[in-house]
Structure formats: structure tokens, C-alpha cells
Amino acid sequence: MKHTLMAACVASALAASPAFSQDIQSVAFFVNGTLGDKSFFDSAQRGMDRLGGELGLETRTIEAGFDPTRWESALVDLADSGEYDTIITGTFTMVSYVEQLSQEFPEVNFILFDGIVNYAECGCENVHSILFKQNEGSYLAGVLAATLTTETTDSLNPDPVLGFVGGMEIPVIQDFFVGYKAGAESVLTGPTMLEQYANNFGDPAIGKEIALAQYGQGADIVFAVAGGTGQGVLEAAVEQGRLAFGVDSDQAAIFAESNPEIANRIVTSVLKNVDNALVSAVTRIQAGENLFGTAEAQGLETGGVGLAINDVTRAYVSAETLSRLDEIAAQIIDGSIEVPTAF
């Protein structure tokens, strides 16, 4: 039912015929949290930096914090200021705000990433929604984790136990786990999948506590899909001498200089390339393509998701396995492998 509903929303949006186009000159990024997660929001901020540097747009980032009671008034003030023709914001938690404000401020354009408005109900002809097929990237992560987990090294034990720490038990995060589990089960019969949610995207202490428990239950790899909370998972991997998978950004590359001990424990990260998606959308709009009133889903085929392959990856993963991952990615793209989804 969830999958059908999302498909219907996207189909409705794609069928829409917005009545106007928009030349974007000034963009504000409303962060319903804070930067510094070295993951999701930081990826979006890299996109903002590129919008300013590559496209020469006026940009501003507002960090609203994690208290939702402050979001609406801050968003209204931003839209009402008249200083920005486009507001970018993200995650499912912002959907209702964007639906409401897009109608109250029809002269302002909104780009919503990692969420989709209900176009059939709100109209929202000044909203472009960007979704990601995180299940596809996570399937590859599951294949890799299952391939590694039965090896015996200083960091790996032979037990087929894999961990997963999510920020919140919501469809977009569960979609990571569904793909991860399916990928692992394509390699191993009946692996033990430890799945737990922190109910928080900004608490590394909780992430570390959950990860320590999963490592204690035999997991040698824990996949952290929890924003800033996931940093605690990475700390636990160092403490236990185990491995972790990061998310959204290439977290091994991000930590390489500031904390190489953590970086060397992050075998790969499931990339959600928010930066590329935002720059692509704005560039296309600037070129005359009217994306407002429509939704798009970015997956392996469009480069919206993927696996980070870096020196740390190559230290743990054989060239043969990397080649196999490329083959599986191609099969997902051509439809030979259908990855299940939480939607």
C-alpha cells in the first residue's frame, strides 16, 4: 500500500503541467537540524556551496535546530522576507510545512529533498520534490557486508551477523534496512540482521550505545543510518576493533584528516548524493526546464545513490568483489535485480 501511494504521488506530479517557469537567483537552505553531521545535511550544504560558487547564486543557510516548535515561524519569516526566490529544505518532517507555505507564498519556489508533497491534494505547483532510491545503494552494501562478514581477520569474525542503527523508525530509514537485508540475503542464507532505531538523529551517545550492544552480539559490521547519531557508531567501531558502514556522504574521506582512526574503520558509505541532486535541479531550471510541480526519484542509474569506493574500501575488499558489485549495480539498473523497498 505504501509503495502504491508513493508511486501514485510521483505519477501525479509528473503528469502536472505547471503554468510558469522560474529563473533562480537567490536560494536559502532551511536546515531542520544543524550542520556538522558529516552525513546528510552536510551533503546538502556542499550543494549550496556549489550553487554559490559554480552558479553564482546568492545563498544563505539557516540552521533551525531540532526543536520542531521553532520551524514554522522561522520558515514563515524566511518566505515572507522576500529576500530569496527559492527555499530548499529536506526530509519527510518538512513535507507538511512545505505543503502549507507553498500555498501561502505562491511567489516563492520550494525544492524539497528526501520527501514528497501530495501534489494531488495541495497542488504545490511551486514545489519540486526530490526522492532517493536508498534501497538500491543499500542492497550493494548488504552484498558487501555479507561477503566480508564470514572472513576471519583482526576486524572480522566468521559469524554471519550484521548490524544496523537507524535514526528513526520511519519509511525512508527503513528503506535502507530493507535493501541492506535483501543484499545480504542474496549472498548468505539466513544471516542474523540486528536492527535498532535510536529515535534521534543528533545523539552520538545513543548511537554508540546501540552499536556496542550489536558488536557484543557478534556483529562485526554495523551500518549507521542515523545522521549525527551515527558518529557514535563509528566511535564504537574503533573501540571494539570492528567495522562500520557510513551513510549519505563518503564518511571515510570526511574523517581522513581529522580522525584517521575512525576513517580506517569505515569500509564504505551508502551515498545519497543530495549535493549533486540539488545542483542538477537548479541547473536544469536555470536552463529553462520547469521542474516545479513535479517529483523525481534519483537512484543508481542517475547517480543519486551509490557506494563510496576509496583507499579504505580497497584495503578491506578484493578487486574481484568490487567488480562483482559493479555487475550487481548494472543488474539493478537494467531491472534484472528488483530491490525491495519499504515504501
N, C-alpha and C positions, 0 to 999 in steps of 0.2 A: 504493500500500500504506500509506504513512504517513497519507494523508488518510482512508483507510478505518479505520485503527486509532484515530485521534483521534475520528472520528465514533462509533465503537463505544463508546469510553470515555465520551463525553458522553452517549450514549443510555443506557448502563448506569447512569450516575449519575442521570440524570433519571428513570429508572424506579424508583430506590431509594425505600424508604419508611422513613426514619429513625424511630426509636422515641421520640424526645424532642425537646423544643424548649428553647431556652436564652435567658435574659434576660441580655444582655451588660451588665456594669457596669465591667469593667476590662480594658484592652487593652494588650498590648505589641507593638511593631513590631520585629522582628528583621531588621536590615539586613545582608545578606551582602556587605558593602562599606562604603562611607562616604557620608554625605550631602555635598551640595555639588557634585553632578554637573550641577546646573541642568537636569536632564532627568528620568530615570526615578525614581530613589529620592526626589528632591526632590518629585516629584508625589505619591508615596505619603505623604511626610511632611506635605504640605498636607492630605491626607485625615485623617491622625492629628490635626493641629491642629484640624480641623473636628469630629472626634469628641469632642475635649475641649471645644471652645468651643460648638458647636451642640447636642451631645447630653449634655454634662456628664459624660462618662465619665472615669474615671481612666486616664491614658495614660502610656506610657513608651517611649522609643526606645533600642534598643541597637545601636550601630554595631560590628559584629564584625570589620570589615576584610576584606581579600581573600584571606586565608590559610585555605583550607578545612579545614585540620587543626584549627583552633580552633572551628569552627562547632558540631560535635556536642556537645562538652562544655558550651559556652555555652548551647545550646538546652536540653539536659537540665537544667542548673541553673535556667534560666528556667521550664521547665514544672514542675519539682519544687518550686519556691519556694512555690507555692500562692497567689501574690500576684495572678495575672492569670487570669481565666476564659477569655480568648481571646488567642491569639498570631497575629499577622499576619506573613507573610513572603512573599517573591516570587522569581520566576524559576525556570527549569527546573532549576537546580542545587540547589534546595531540595526537589525532589519526593521523593527517597529519604529524606531526613531527616524530612519530614512524614509519609510513609507509616509509618515506624518509630515515631516518637514518638507519633503519634495512637493507636497500639495500646498503647504503654507507659503513656500518660496519657489514658485514655478520658474522664476528668472535665474535661479541657481541650479547648476548641474551637480549631480552626485555620482561618484563612482564607488560602488560597494564591492569589496573583495572578500572572498571566502564566505559569501552569503548571497541570498537572492530574495528580492522583494516579490510580493504576489501581484504581478502585473495585471492579472485578470480582475483583481478587486480594487487596487489603488490607482491603476492607470500608470502612474510613475513614468511618464514619457521623458522626464529629465533625469532618469536613473539608468546607469549601466551597471549590471551585476556580473562579477567575475567569480566563477566557481573553479575548483581544482579537483582532479581525479586522484586524490591522495592514495586511494586504494591501489592504483597501478604502481606507483613508486614503492609502496609498502609491500606489495607482492614480491618485488625484486629483493627487498630487504629480508623478507621471510625465507626466500630461496637461499640467500647468502647466509643468514643466521643458521639455518638448518644444515647447510653444508659444513659450516665451521664447528657447530656445537658438539659433534661427536669426535672431533680431533682431541688429542691429548698433548697439551703443551703447558707451559707455566701459567697461561691465562685461561686455558680451556680444559674442561673435564669431559669424559666420554658420555655423560648423561644427556639425553635429548630433552633438556629443559630450557625454555626460553622465557624471558620476562618482558613485560610491557607496563609502562607507567603513563597513564593519560592524565591530562589536566582536569577534565570534567567528563562525565559520562553523558556525552551528547553525540548526535549522529556524526558530525564531522570528525570527531576524535575517534569514535568507534569505527569509522570507515578505515582509518589507519590500521586498527587492530584486525578488522575483517580481512583486509588484503594481506597483512603480515602473516596471519594464521593460515590463510589459503596457500601462500607461497611456501611456508614451512611444511605444510602437509603434502605439497607436491613432491617433496624430497624425502620426508620421513613418514613412517606410519605411526600415527598416534603420538606425536610429540606432546609433552606437557607444556601447556601455554599458561603462564601466570599473568593474569590481567587485573590491574587495580588502578583506581582513579583517585587523584589527590583532592578533587573538588576545589582546586585552586591553581591558577597559572602563575602565581607570583611568590611562592613559598618554597625555596630550595630545601629548607629543613625537612618538610614533609616529603619531598621527592627523595631525599637521601634516606629517610627512614623506611620508605616503601622499598626502595631499591636494595637496601641492606637486607631486608627480610627476604626478598626474592633471590638474592645471591645466596642467602643462607639456606634456601630451599633447593639449591642445586643449579640455579640459572648461572650460566657463565657469560651470557649476553643479555642486557636489558635495553630495550628500545624506549627512549624517553620522548613522549609526545606531549609536552606539558609547559611550553614556554619557559619562563624563568624558573619554575619549579623543577624543570628538567636539569638545571645546573647541579642540583643536589644529587641526581642520579649519576652524573659524571664524577662528582666527588666520591661517591660510594664505589664506583668502579676502580678508582685509584686506590682507595683504602683497602679494598678486597683483592686487588690484583686481578680484576676481571675486566670485561669489555663492555662497551656501550655503543648504541647507535643513536646518533643525534637526529635533529629534525629541522626542516624549513630552510636553514642555512647550512653551509659547509662548516660545521662547528669545530672540526679538527683544524681547519685553516684559521678560523677566528681565534682559537686558543693557542695557536702555534708559537707565537712570540710571548704572550703574557703568561701562559701556563702550559708549557710543553708536556708536563707530566699528565695533565688531563688530555691534551691533544692526542697523545700517543695511545690513549685508551679508546678513542672514538674511531672505530673501524670505518664507518661511513655515516652519512646522514641522508635521510629521505628529504630531498629538496622540494620545497614548494616555492617556486620562483616568483614571488609576489613582485619583486622589483621589475623583472622582465615583463610581467603581465601589465603592470601599470604603465610602464614606458611605451609598450606596444599599443595599448589602448589610446593613450593620449596622442601618440604619433599618428595613428590612423585617423583619429578625429581631426587633428590638425591638417591632415591631407584631404579632408573632405568627406570621410566616411562617417555616417551618422550612427553611432553605436548606442545613443541614448534611447531608452525604451526597449532595450534588448539585453539578453543574458548570453554568456558564453561559458563553456566548460573547457579548462585547459588541462591536458593530460600529457602522456609520454610523447604523443605524436607532435604536439605543438611546442614541446619543451617546457610546459608549465610545471611538470614534476619530473623527478629523476633521482638517481643515486649519485652522491658525491664520490668521485674516484680520485684519490690523492696518494701521496707517498705513504701515509699511514695505512691506507687500504692495501696498497701493493706489498706492504711488509707482512700483512696477515693473509692475503688472498692470492692464490696462484693465478698465473696468466690464463690457464685453462678455465678456471671458474669465472674469471672476468669475461672471457669470450662467451661462455655459456650464458651469462647474464645478458650480454648483448643480443644473443639469439632469442632469449625469452622476451626481452623488450620488443624485439621485432614481431614476435608472435602475438604479443598483446596488441600492438599497433594494427596488425593486419586482421585481428579478430580470431586467430587460431586459438588463443587462450582468452577465455572470458573471465575476468576477475570479478568475484562477488563484491557487493557493496552494502553498506549499512543503510543506504537510502532506498 
